[in-house]
Amino acid sequence: MVLNRVGDFGLVIGILIIFVEYKAVDYATVFAITPILSGKLFNFLSFNFDLISIICFFLFIGAVGKSAQLGLHT
């Protein structure tokens, strides 16, 4: 149960970052704007990360947690 919540948290954070930066969550808009935002930095917990990398990281954590893979399985 706890590991599933870790996946939920990662997925929600990833989607929220997409919404904040892209102002949309539909595929067509996100894929169209991504080349424009490549190389942009995103400040998360007082650290600057590449925007695309941090989104991919959180969506990956969400997928791993929801499917109980790697370190998020019992």
N, C-alpha and C positions, 0 to 999 in steps of 0.2 A: 504494500500500500504506500509506504513512504517513497519507494523508488519510482512509483508511478507519478507521485506528486513532483518529483524532481523533473521528470519528463514534461509534465504539465507546465511547470515554472519556466523551463527553457523554451518551450513552444510559445508561451504567452509573451515572454520578453522579446523573442525574435519577431513575432508579429507586431508587437507594439513599436519596436524600433522601425520596422518597415512602415507602419502607419505614420509615425512621427516624421520620418524623413521623406517619404514619397507622397504622403497625404492620400493614400489609397492602398487597398490590399488586393485588388484584382490583378490577375496575371498580365493582361494586356498592358495596363498602365505601368506596372512594376518593370516588366521586361523592356518597355519603350524608354523609360527614364534611366535605367541602370547604366548605360554607357555614359550618360551625362554625369552621374554621380560617382563614377569609378575614380578612385584616388582620394575621395573625400574622407576626412577623419571624423570619428565619432567619439565623444568624450563619455566614457563609462567608468564609474568609480574612480574618478580623477586620473584616469589613464586614457591616452589617445590611441584608438584602434582604427584600422581601415574599416570603413563602413560595411563594405561587402563581406569582409572576413568575419566581423562580429555578428552580422545577421546569419551567415552560414553556420557559425559556431553554435549559436543558440538554437537554430532550427535543427541542427544535427543532434544536440543534446535532447531536444524534444523528441526526435525520431527514435533515438537510442532508448530513451526512458519509456516511451510508449510501446516499443516492441520488445522490451526487456533483453537488450543485447549488451555486449561488452561488459562494462563494470556495473551496469544497472540491472542486474538480474539476481535472483536468489537461488 
